[in-house]
Amino acid sequence: MTVPYTPEALDRSAADRLAGAAVIDFGTNWCGHCQRAQPLVDEAFQAHAEVQHVKVEDGSGRQLGRSYGVKLWPTLIFLRDGREVARVVRPVESAPVAKALAEITGTA
C-alpha cells in the first residue's frame, strides 16, 4: 500500500466541511480486499491529483465509518463540498473509481 490507513484521520463534522472534491477511503492495512484494491484506486487517482484522498482506518467503535454506514472494506465515499455524491465498495477494477472521481470533479 502506498499510503497507510490512519485511525480517525478526521471526524464527521470535519468531513462535512471538506471543500471541493474529496474521497474518504475506509479500510485497514491488514485487509486483503483493501490491499487488492489499492493499485486500482491508485490508477484511478493518477488523473485526479487535485482530489483530496483521506484514508481512514475503520473498525469496531470507529465513529466516522459508522456515520457513513460502512459495512465492507474498502469503501470509498466520494464527496463534493462535504456531501456524498458516490460510493464504491470493494472495487475489482478501476473504472467505477474513475467514474466516481469524474462525478465529483465535474469531468463526467
C-alpha positions in Angstrom: 0.0 0.0 0.0 1.3 3.4 -0.9 -0.3 5.4 1.9 -1.5 3.6 5.1 -4.9 3.9 6.6 -4.7 6.0 9.7 -7.0 5.9 12.7 -9.6 8.7 13.0 -7.9 11.0 10.4 -10.9 13.3 10.8 -14.3 13.4 12.4 -17.7 13.7 10.8 -18.0 17.5 11.2 -14.6 17.9 9.6 -15.6 15.6 6.7 -18.8 17.6 6.2 -16.7 20.8 5.9 -14.3 19.4 3.2 -14.2 21.9 0.4 -14.2 20.7 -3.2 -13.7 17.2 -4.4 -12.6 14.7 -1.7 -12.6 10.9 -1.1 -12.7 9.2 2.2 -11.3 5.7 1.8 -12.3 3.3 4.7 -10.4 0.1 5.3 -7.5 -1.4 7.3 -3.9 -2.0 6.5 -4.2 -5.8 7.0 -7.4 -6.2 4.9 -6.8 -8.4 1.8 -9.6 -6.7 -0.1 -8.0 -3.3 0.6 -4.6 -4.5 -0.5 -6.0 -5.9 -3.7 -8.0 -2.7 -4.4 -5.2 -0.3 -3.7 -3.5 -0.5 -7.1 -6.9 0.1 -8.8 -7.6 3.1 -6.6 -4.1 4.5 -7.3 -4.6 4.0 -11.0 -7.9 6.0 -11.0 -6.4 8.8 -8.9 -3.5 9.3 -11.3 -5.8 11.5 -13.5 -7.2 13.4 -10.4 -4.2 14.5 -8.3 -6.3 17.6 -7.2 -8.7 15.4 -5.3 -8.1 15.1 -1.6 -7.8 11.4 -0.6 -8.2 10.6 3.1 -7.5 7.0 4.1 -9.3 6.2 7.4 -8.7 3.0 9.4 -12.1 1.6 10.1 -13.3 -0.9 12.6 -15.5 -1.6 15.6 -16.1 1.5 17.6 -14.8 3.9 14.9 -17.4 6.6 14.7 -16.7 8.1 11.2 -17.2 4.8 9.4 -20.4 4.1 11.4 -21.7 7.6 10.5 -21.4 6.7 6.8 -22.9 3.2 7.3 -19.7 1.5 6.2 -20.0 -2.3 6.4 -17.4 -3.7 4.0 -13.8 -2.7 3.2 -12.6 -0.9 1.3 -15.5 1.6 1.0 -14.7 4.8 -0.8 -17.0 7.8 -0.2 -16.8 10.4 -2.9 -17.7 13.9 -1.6 -18.2 17.3 -3.2 -18.2 20.1 -0.7 -18.7 17.6 2.1 -21.7 15.9 0.6 -21.7 12.3 -0.6 -22.1 12.1 -4.4 -21.0 8.5 -5.0 -19.8 5.4 -3.2 -17.7 2.4 -4.4 -17.4 -0.7 -2.3 -14.7 -3.3 -2.8 -13.7 -2.3 -6.3 -12.3 -5.0 -8.6 -11.5 -2.7 -11.4 -10.5 1.0 -11.7 -13.4 2.1 -13.9 -16.0 2.6 -11.1 -13.5 4.6 -9.1 -12.6 6.7 -12.1 -16.3 7.3 -12.9 -17.0 8.4 -9.3 -13.9 10.7 -9.4 -15.2 12.2 -12.6 -18.6 12.9 -10.9 -17.1 14.8 -8.0 -14.6 16.8 -10.2 -17.3 17.7 -12.8 -15.4 15.9 -15.6 -18.1 13.3 -16.2 
